[in-house]
Amino acid sequence: MKTVMEKKITKKKPVRKKTTSKRAILLSPYRKISNNDKPSEVTDRYWLEAFRKKGHYRNKTVNSGKWLVFVKVEELDETWERIKKATEDGKLGDRSKTGTMKPNPHAKSRAKVICVYTYDWTDKADVKRIREGLRKLGITGKIPYKADEDTFSGKYAIRGDTKIAKYFE
């Protein structure tokens, strides 16, 4: 005869068979995200992201922010590919993201935005280093720098907010 302890150890839990209907897969908001997705072809989510793969970058602070690179749709895929590669190679900050073709209530007309993040907008040397990196990638026109705090508090130019940019270079 088995002891109570032996019964607990040998007792098997019922196995539930996992089933997934095709309908559930089609309706799921998640799908496998390819690293090769082109933003001009994505319509089911607002953003594609790239993350640093080489080197170390400082952890973000309460003063984190991003450079906002506004791009014509016709130039979006090529510009994103350059920024994505530079981000992954450790030449910019820790991450970048690009708008897709999914209509975004915060977006301006047909222009799409690519955000290139920095850990702290008060570290002017790092912010300017990343801006210089963008210039080397062909982003030579003036672009604004926006603090994440302003984004989180809902400040957007399209809503009429002004003087949001911490830097404009």
N, C-alpha and C positions, 0 to 999 in steps of 0.2 A: 504494500500500500504506500502511495506517495504522500509526502508531507505537504502541508499547505504551501510552503515555499517552492517546492518542486512543481506543484500544479501551476503556480503563477508563472514560473519560468517556461514551462512547456506549453502553456495555453497559447494558442495561435489567435492573432487578431484576424477578423474577417478581411478579406482582400476585396477592395472595391475596384471594379473595372472602370477605367477612365474612358469616357466616351466624349467625343466632340463632334457635334453636327457641322455639316458644311455651312449651314446658316450662321452658326455662332462664329465661325472663322471669318465669314464675310462681313459680319456686323461688328466685329471687334475693332476698337479704335487703335489697336496695336498691330503692327505688321513688321516683318523683318525689315530693318533699315539697312540699306546697302550703303557702304562707304562711297560708292560710285554714283549715287543718285544725283541727278542734275536738278538744281532748284527750279529751273524753268519747266520741268516736267512733273513736279510734285504738287498735288492738289489736295491731299488728305491731311496735311499738317502744316502749321505755320513756319516751322524752322527746321533747318538742318544744322548740325553742330560738328565742329572739329575740336579735338583735344590734343594738347601737347603730348608727344610721345618720346621726345628726346630732351635730356637736360632737366634741371629743376627750376621751378619758379615759385616765388613766395606765395603763401596762402593769402586769400583775399581778406580784406579788412572791412570795417563798416564804411570805409571810403572807396570801395571798389567802383569801377565805372567802365566805360567803353568808348572807343572811337566809332562814330557812325559814318559808314561809307555808303552814300546813296548812289545807286547804279541803275542805269536804264536796263529794262528787261533784256534787250538784245545783247547786252554786255555781261549779264549776270553770271552765266555759267563759267565763262572764261575768268572773270575777276574772282569768283568764289574759288575756283580751282587753285589759283595762285595763292590766295590768302589761306585756304585750307592747308595746302602743302607747307607754307611758311609756319603756320601754327603748329602743325604736327612735327616739324623739324626743329622746333624750339627757338625760332627766330622772332616770335612775337610774344604774346602773353600766354596764359594757360589754356585759353579756349577762344573760339570764334563761332559765330552763328550767322546764317543767312536766311532772309525771308524767302518764301516759296511763292507759288502761284495761288495758294489758298488766300482768298480775300481777307485782309486784316483790317479791323476798324481803326487801328492806330496808324495805318500806312498812308503815305501821300500818293496820290494819283497812280501813275504807272511805274514810278520809281520803286525799287526794292532796296532794303537796307541790309548791310553786312555789319555786324557788331564785332569789334575786336577788343576783347576785355583786358583790363589791367587790374592789378590787385589793390591799388590805392592811388587815387587822383592827387593826393598831396605829395607823392613821390614824383616830383616833376622830371627828374632825370629818367626814370623808367617810362613815364608817359611819353616823353619826347623821343626816347629810344624806339619805342613801338611806332610812334608816328613816322620816324625816319625809316623804319623797316617797311612801312606802307608806301612811303615815297619810292623806295627801291623797287617795289612791286608795281609801280606805275600809277599810284594814287597821288597825283601831284596837285590837284585842286584843293581848295580849303575844305576842311571837314570839321564838324563839331565833335566835342567830347562831352559826354553826358554821365553824370554820377548815377549809380544804381539807385541811390536814395531818391532822386527825382523821378525815376521810372516807377519805383514802388509807391510813391505818393501820387502817381497819376498825372504827372506833368508832361504834356505833349504839345508840340507846336501846332498840330492839326486841331487841337482844342482851343487854340488861341493863347496858350502860355508863351511867354517871351522870356528872354535872357536865361534860358535853361543851361546853355553850354558853359562848362567850366573853362574850356579852351576852344579856340576856333583857329585852326592852322591849316 
